[in-house]
């Protein structure tokens, strides 16, 4: 039907089906069809978490919330938070044990199967189960009382797109916040794939859903080995809040220093930079986004928008497949901000929807400016920068500011 010839490919990450040459359509459908997905079933995205076998220190999500000034009695009761997952699964026994250890009730968690994918734990802490549990446990610990719905989908372009669409258009659970901790370099997405994603993400804004996405864990290269700077998608979408990473130094119950997370070359580093496919949004213009570090110095959408602790050496204590682990990565930052957004929704008494423009209009007291460190091609600086965005959250101030701005 599409004039393609399938090929079978072998890759270190597994085998997959794809094709050579373009997808063809009858001329009379050229202006009707937005995209043809599903012909290629290679993995589209990767989870954005990092493990540290010997972390210098670690914290529960509750302790991280305390360090960032999230009120101890913060409630997200009645809010639905959606998590997009492209593999793996969770077990109720792990969740019950984990939250009992925190002295909290385990959150209600529901599953939505997309394109046949299921809650299917692999049993390996080095696989996607760690991503799933990290997301659930951070949201459950910081957005207390929230309902969590996990949308499991195959890790393909079609599966990823369908999972986001399922969450955004779910008339049963009605999520108000979506957290996505999966992504890949912009260069690994076709134009037709991003067009489908962008249409769905615009729908999210239209129906009042706030979307948070991890910005990547491989520094300014985003893991691409061509010597150029790259940013992660969908974190680079102008429709979402891109979430970068920091490293924390703590004394007692207070942050003494916070810098850009960068453990390269042997470890990870926060993603960030300037998009090669999205122009600078008007709401980001006041941030003075620098030109791309690549030849030609093109302007574009700056990534990330915000940041928080992501270094596994100051990581999050979680439970996966019966084991207690310490995990970092920008995968932890997206659900953290999703949780803060859920709390702000309760304070505002309504959904916050597309909050990017609001974030850039908030007083500086809502964020801790990160001015030290780099992620490779870009350095931290006063104000917004392509490593940590506007900075890390001053929890209570950020929650109140978002609630106040969106209720005007």
Residue pairs with C-beta under 8 A, 6 or more apart in sequence:
2 23
2 24
2 25
2 36
2 39
3 23
3 24
4 19
4 20
4 21
4 23
4 24
4 39
5 19
5 20
5 21
6 17
6 18
6 19
6 39
7 17
7 18
7 19
7 20
8 15
8 16
8 17
9 15
9 16
9 17
9 18
9 42
11 42
13 43
14 43
16 40
16 41
16 42
16 43
17 39
17 40
17 41
17 42
18 39
18 40
18 41
18 42
19 39
19 40
23 36
23 39
23 192
25 33
25 36
34 192
34 195
34 196
34 199
35 192
35 193
35 195
35 196
36 192
37 156
37 157
37 158
37 161
37 192
37 193
37 196
38 156
38 157
38 158
40 156
40 157
41 154
41 156
41 158
42 156
43 155
43 156
44 86
44 155
44 156
44 157
44 159
44 160
44 184
44 188
44 189
44 193
45 86
45 155
45 160
45 182
45 183
45 184
46 182
46 183
46 184
47 86
47 128
47 130
47 131
47 181
47 182
47 329
47 331
48 131
48 181
48 182
48 183
48 214
48 215
48 216
48 217
48 232
48 271
48 329
48 330
48 331
48 334
49 130
49 131
49 134
49 181
49 217
49 327
49 328
49 329
49 331
49 332
50 217
50 267
50 268
50 310
50 312
50 327
50 328
50 329
51 125
51 126
51 130
51 312
51 325
51 326
51 327
51 328
52 267
52 312
52 313
52 315
52 326
52 327
52 328
55 312
55 313
55 314
55 315
55 326
56 313
56 314
57 250
57 313
57 314
58 314
58 315
58 316
58 317
58 326
59 67
59 250
59 309
59 314
59 315
59 316
59 317
60 102
60 141
60 316
60 317
61 137
61 138
61 141
61 142
61 316
61 317
61 318
61 336
62 102
62 104
62 141
62 142
64 308
64 309
64 316
64 336
65 74
65 141
65 142
65 395
66 72
66 253
67 248
67 250
67 253
67 254
67 255
67 309
68 255
68 308
68 392
68 393
68 394
68 395
69 393
69 394
69 395
69 396
69 397
70 142
70 340
70 343
70 393
70 395
70 396
70 399
71 395
71 396
71 399
74 142
74 143
74 144
74 343
74 395
74 399
75 144
75 145
75 343
75 346
76 143
76 144
76 145
76 146
76 339
76 342
76 343
76 345
76 346
77 144
77 145
77 146
77 346
78 145
78 146
78 147
78 346
79 143
79 145
79 146
79 147
79 176
79 177
79 342
79 345
79 346
80 146
80 147
80 148
80 149
80 173
80 174
80 175
80 176
80 177
81 139
81 143
81 146
81 147
81 148
81 149
81 175
81 176
81 177
81 178
81 179
81 338
81 339
81 342
82 149
82 150
82 151
82 167
82 170
82 173
82 175
82 177
82 178
82 179
83 132
83 135
83 136
83 139
83 148
83 149
83 150
83 151
83 178
83 179
83 181
83 335
84 151
84 153
84 160
84 163
84 164
84 167
84 178
84 179
84 180
84 181
84 182
85 128
85 131
85 132
85 135
85 150
85 151
85 152
85 153
85 163
85 182
86 117
86 128
86 152
86 153
86 154
86 155
86 159
86 160
86 163
86 182
87 117
87 120
87 122
87 127
87 128
87 152
87 155
88 120
88 121
88 122
88 127
88 128
88 129
88 130
88 131
88 132
89 118
89 119
89 120
89 121
89 122
89 129
89 132
89 152
90 109
90 119
90 121
90 129
90 132
90 133
90 136
90 150
91 121
91 321
92 106
92 109
93 322
94 133
94 319
94 320
94 321
94 322
95 106
95 107
95 109
95 133
95 136
95 137
95 140
96 106
97 319
98 106
98 133
98 137
98 318
98 319
99 105
99 106
99 107
99 137
99 140
99 141
100 106
101 319
102 141
104 140
104 141
104 144
106 140
107 136
107 139
107 140
107 143
107 144
107 145
107 146
107 147
107 148
108 147
108 148
109 136
109 140
109 148
109 149
109 150
110 147
110 148
110 149
110 150
110 173
111 118
111 119
111 149
111 150
111 152
112 149
112 150
112 151
112 152
112 166
112 167
112 170
112 173
113 152
114 151
114 152
114 153
114 154
114 159
114 162
114 163
114 166
115 153
115 154
115 158
115 159
115 162
116 154
117 152
117 153
117 154
117 159
118 152
119 150
119 152
120 152
121 129
121 132
121 321
122 128
122 129
122 321
123 129
123 321
124 321
125 320
125 321
125 323
125 325
129 320
129 321
130 318
130 320
130 325
130 327
131 181
131 182
131 331
132 150
133 318
133 319
133 320
134 181
134 316
134 318
134 320
134 327
134 331
134 332
134 335
135 150
135 179
135 181
135 331
135 334
135 335
136 148
136 150
137 316
137 318
137 319
138 316
138 318
138 332
138 335
138 336
138 339
139 146
139 148
139 179
139 335
139 338
139 339
139 342
140 146
140 148
141 339
142 336
142 339
142 340
142 343
143 338
143 339
143 340
143 342
143 343
146 339
146 342
147 173
149 167
149 170
149 173
149 175
151 163
151 166
151 167
152 163
153 159
153 160
153 162
153 163
153 166
155 182
157 189
157 190
157 193
160 182
160 197
161 193
161 196
161 197
161 200
164 178
164 180
164 197
164 200
164 201
164 204
164 234
165 200
165 203
167 175
167 178
167 209
168 175
168 178
168 200
168 201
168 203
168 204
168 207
168 209
169 203
175 209
176 208
176 209
176 210
176 342
176 345
176 351
176 352
177 209
177 210
177 211
177 212
177 338
177 341
177 342
177 345
178 204
178 209
178 210
178 211
178 212
178 338
179 211
179 212
179 213
179 334
179 335
179 337
179 338
180 211
180 212
180 213
180 214
180 234
180 240
180 334
181 213
181 214
181 329
181 330
181 331
181 332
181 334
181 335
182 214
183 213
183 214
183 215
183 216
183 232
183 233
183 234
183 235
184 222
184 232
184 233
185 216
185 222
185 223
185 224
185 230
185 231
185 232
185 233
186 194
186 230
186 231
186 232
186 233
186 236
186 275
186 276
186 277
187 224
187 230
187 276
188 233
189 197
189 233
194 233
194 237
194 277
197 233
197 234
197 237
198 237
198 239
201 211
201 234
201 237
201 239
201 240
202 239
204 210
204 211
204 239
204 354
205 239
205 353
205 354
207 353
208 350
208 351
208 352
208 353
209 351
209 353
210 241
210 338
210 341
210 351
210 352
210 353
210 354
210 355
211 239
211 240
211 241
212 240
212 241
212 243
212 334
212 335
212 337
212 338
212 341
213 232
213 234
213 235
213 237
213 240
213 241
213 242
213 243
213 334
214 232
214 235
214 243
214 271
214 329
214 330
214 331
214 333
214 334
215 231
215 232
215 235
215 242
215 243
215 244
215 245
215 270
215 271
215 272
215 303
215 304
215 330
215 333
216 222
216 223
216 231
216 232
216 235
216 270
216 271
216 272
216 330
217 245
217 268
217 269
217 270
217 271
217 310
217 329
217 330
217 331
218 268
218 269
218 271
219 262
219 264
219 268
219 269
219 270
219 271
219 375
219 376
220 229
220 230
220 269
220 271
220 272
220 273
220 293
220 375
220 376
220 377
220 378
220 386
221 227
221 228
221 229
221 230
221 376
221 377
222 230
222 231
222 232
222 271
222 273
223 230
224 230
228 294
229 273
229 274
229 292
229 293
229 294
229 376
229 377
229 378
230 273
230 276
231 271
231 272
231 273
231 274
231 275
231 276
231 303
232 242
232 271
232 303
233 277
234 240
235 242
235 243
235 271
235 303
235 304
235 330
236 242
236 275
236 277
236 278
236 301
236 303
237 278
238 278
238 281
238 284
238 301
238 356
239 354
240 356
241 305
241 306
241 337
241 355
241 356
241 359
242 272
242 303
242 304
242 305
242 306
242 389
243 304
243 305
243 306
243 307
243 308
243 330
243 333
243 334
243 336
243 337
244 261
244 270
244 271
244 272
244 303
244 304
244 306
244 307
244 310
244 330
244 333
244 387
244 388
244 389
245 260
245 261
245 269
245 270
245 307
245 308
245 309
245 310
245 311
245 328
245 329
245 330
245 333
245 388
246 258
246 259
246 260
246 261
246 270
246 307
246 308
246 309
246 310
246 311
246 370
246 388
246 392
247 258
247 259
247 260
247 261
247 262
247 309
247 310
247 311
247 313
247 314
247 373
248 255
248 257
248 258
248 309
248 311
248 314
249 255
249 256
249 257
249 258
249 314
250 256
250 314
255 368
257 372
258 309
258 368
258 370
258 392
259 370
259 372
259 373
259 380
260 269
260 270
260 370
260 372
260 373
260 374
260 375
260 380
260 387
260 388
261 268
261 269
261 270
261 309
261 310
261 311
261 328
261 373
261 375
262 269
262 270
262 373
262 374
262 375
262 376
263 269
263 311
263 313
264 376
267 312
268 312
268 328
268 329
269 375
269 376
270 304
270 307
270 310
270 330
270 375
270 387
270 388
271 303
271 304
271 330
271 375
272 303
272 304
272 375
272 378
272 385
272 386
272 387
272 388
272 389
273 292
273 293
273 302
273 303
273 375
273 377
273 378
273 386
274 289
274 290
274 291
274 292
274 293
274 298
274 299
274 300
274 301
274 302
274 303
274 386
275 300
275 301
275 302
275 303
276 292
276 294
276 298
276 300
277 300
278 300
278 301
279 299
279 300
279 301
280 289
280 299
280 300
280 301
280 302
281 301
281 356
283 356
283 357
283 360
284 301
284 302
284 356
284 360
286 360
287 302
287 360
287 383
287 384
287 390
288 383
288 384
289 299
289 300
289 301
289 302
289 384
289 386
290 302
290 378
290 386
291 297
291 298
291 299
292 298
292 299
292 300
293 377
293 378
302 384
302 386
302 389
303 386
303 389
304 330
304 386
304 388
304 389
305 356
305 359
305 360
305 389
305 390
306 333
306 337
306 359
306 367
306 388
306 389
306 390
306 391
306 392
306 393
307 333
307 370
307 387
307 388
307 389
307 390
307 391
307 392
308 332
308 333
308 336
308 337
308 392
308 393
309 315
309 316
309 328
309 332
309 333
309 392
310 328
310 329
310 330
310 332
310 333
311 328
312 326
312 327
312 328
312 329
313 328
314 328
315 326
315 327
315 328
315 332
316 326
316 327
316 328
316 332
317 324
317 325
317 326
318 324
318 325
318 326
318 327
319 325
336 393
337 393
340 393
340 395
340 398
340 399
341 352
341 355
341 402
343 399
344 352
344 398
344 399
344 400
344 402
344 403
344 406
345 351
345 352
345 403
347 399
347 400
347 403
348 402
348 403
348 404
348 406
348 407
349 407
350 406
350 407
352 358
352 402
352 403
352 406
353 406
355 402
355 406
358 402
358 405
358 406
359 390
359 402
360 384
360 390
361 405
362 390
362 398
362 401
362 402
362 405
363 401
365 394
365 397
365 401
366 393
366 394
366 397
366 398
366 401
366 402
367 390
367 391
367 392
367 393
367 394
367 398
368 391
368 392
368 393
368 394
369 382
369 383
369 390
369 391
370 380
370 385
370 387
370 388
370 391
370 392
371 380
371 381
371 382
372 380
373 379
373 380
373 387
374 380
374 387
375 386
375 387
378 385
378 386
378 387
379 385
379 387
380 387
380 388
383 390
384 390
